[in-house]
Amino acid sequence: MRIYDMDKKCYVEVAKVENPTTKVEQLSDAMYCYKHGIFDIIYDKSQPALRAHVESFGEDFLKQDEMQFLYFTSGTTGTPTGVYKTKDNSKKQAWALIDTLPKDMKFNRIVTTVPFVHIYGVDIGGVVAYEMDIDVWVKENFVPEELAREAQVAGTLVVTTPLFIKALNRIKQDMKFDKAYFLTSTAPLLPEDAKEFHEHYKSSVMQLFASTETGMMAYKVDDETVLRAYDCVEIAESDNMLNISSPFVAQKILDNTIKKVEFPFQTEDIVEMLSPHEFKLLGRSSNLAKIAGKRISTLQIEGIVESLEGVECALVKVRKDEKALRDEILDIYIESNRDIKQKELKEELKKVFGSIHIVFKLYNGMIITKSSVGKKIGFKEKN
Amino acid sequence: MITTADLKEKLIDGLGLEDIEVDEIGDDMPLFGDEGLGLDSVDAIEITLIIEKEFGVKIKDAGEESGIFSTVNTLVAYINENK
């Protein structure tokens, strides 16, 4: 496996990099550690709160025997959780994915638009390429036109996000990507968007259903609505929620202290089981939104709004804007004795979530209605 | 020739920057990062689509042309050069 730096137009050696900041450096360092079985901690170091949290433990404490990677969730729904993986976990996961790729296509490189600070970038963009022994092409910033040019090259496996699929649909290039194949991350891609992409560009998109805590769970292709679990992943449903036992993660997490995880692991995903290996995703636990790939608790946002002077009550609802590149937008209804400004709330959110760009629309002058037990159930305009 | 005000209007509309007026965005204010407008990488993709749709100008390479995303002034200069 080699890394091609598309900005500098040269191959880069897989090597140990202290404090990697660019995508090329992040990938190079992670793959050096994977190749040599060196323990590595993967997280987004540009998030100050997450960085402080991870560094508070010290590397000696975090390093665990036989573990390859320690990935961190963003911590946007509370304290960040660290999830350990052995090299065998990552390798099995990579081969489970490789086995689902079209057998009539031969891939000679991965082109990836994602950073290597999360499980998706490293495990899919990096480890899959390493196991297939093909090159990874990396660029710090992609625009859709550039990705379109690369996707015309035969044997290209594109590791990207639904954002780029939707953007490519919008620019409607007069091109065919029939000799390339696309993988996208968990963020939802509507069946209509996947179908439009397939029909226009003559290429397929495999959507991977995964999380940091569980690793890859299932996949679907183009406008399919049914998710198929990987053969070695056991799935079940309990109280409508997806439960999972997987060989793709170690049963060890960091949650203030290092703990053993009992399987099955209960996710926040609401599902309908169709067969022992197939399910439909109906939604998520209602108080979670997914923004910039991170799960954000709407209850936490409500708490932040209610901490502002003059606010008596706030209700946050998650809206999907099908035309927008962003997946989810927050509608925030506010009962208060003054109008809350967008800028004011933005500043407060920045204190908690750092640079994560949360898109929201404010509705001032509301009354939040509550049930007899005090649960917020809706809103109406004052007067 | 398009003006900075033309572009700002399209950005406010296209990016859903509610509560922000045209004159609140400085011509040389950084579009990205905490010190400026606070846009992110998703907005950058959206900006390329807005510029293509509204002004008929394609941004073909984020690497070589990354400087154009710095401010409204740099974007307007790029659009006018390539229109």
Interface residues (C-beta under 8 A of the other chain):
Chain A: M6 D7 K139 E140 N141 F142 V143 P144 E145 E146 L163 F164 A167 R170 I171 A292 A324 L325 R326 I329 K341 Q342 K343 K346 K350 S355 H357 V359 K361 L362
Chain B: G16 E18 D19 I20 G33 D34 G38 L39 D40 S41 V42 D43 A44 I45 E46 T48 L49 E52 K58 I59 K60 D61 A62 G63 S66
